[in-house]
Amino acid sequence: MNIAIDGPAGAGKSSAAKLAAKKLGYIYVDTGALYRAVGVAALRRHIPTDSAKDVAAILPEIKVELAFVAGEQRVLLNGEDVSDEIRLPEASMAASNVSAIPAVRAFLFDLQRNIAKKTDCIMDGRDIGTVVLPDAECKIFLTASPEIRARRRFLELEQKGTPVDYETLLSEIRQRDFNDSNRAIAPLKPAPDAVILDSSDLTLDEVVERITALAKECAEAEH
Ligand code: DC
């Protein structure tokens, strides 16, 4: 059983999917981390992350792997755990840039498919229901307004003691939405058979509840 959750940056996919996976006893796979790892590899080499030619040229030198330690996903870049580094703000835009490059998407495709083949998982990303797992038993498109997503991110960073101006966050979210939705390859969009879940007026617990309820419905429909 595979559950695909797609949606824009900041809609709460990872927080909700992680909790839902725990409740269902599934593995949670965050595919954005893979694109982030490729972005970090490019940043480390000081190559432009939006250059298809330059980024494609480094792919033979890099190995991206996912490890699951006590149910938690870790991302390895050439054997090094980069799970923290990929969360730096510059890694977000780098990931968005490299993810528009077809060679990068092809490079990460089998890794994602193989995990889903081997185990029950909730996989989140942008193209999971449309491209990576078009046969997933359950597909959810989790979204929220850009303002709500920027506000959530603002509160999160404020709590962490690293406040960032709200308008800056909102414009970054809009920029990433535009990049992710308008690229030629595997753009962010709901699969025709996805259930649209708007989290704008829902708490995290409510979103988790909807996801687990949908997962049960999908599992019953399979039998
Ligand atoms: O989910 P995230 O913010 O960690 O993803 C980082 C970037 O990676 C995002 O801007 C778009 C890209 N991405 C993608 O193109 N396809 C996926 N399945 C997951 C992420």
Boltz pocket constraint, residues with backbone or C-beta under 6 A from the ligand:
constraints:
  - pocket:
      binder: B
      contacts: [[A, 9], [A, 10], [A, 31], [A, 32], [A, 33], [A, 35], [A, 36], [A, 91], [A, 92], [A, 95], [A, 96], [A, 99], [A, 100], [A, 124], [A, 125], [A, 126], [A, 127], [A, 128], [A, 176], [A, 180], [A, 186]]
      max_distance: 6.0
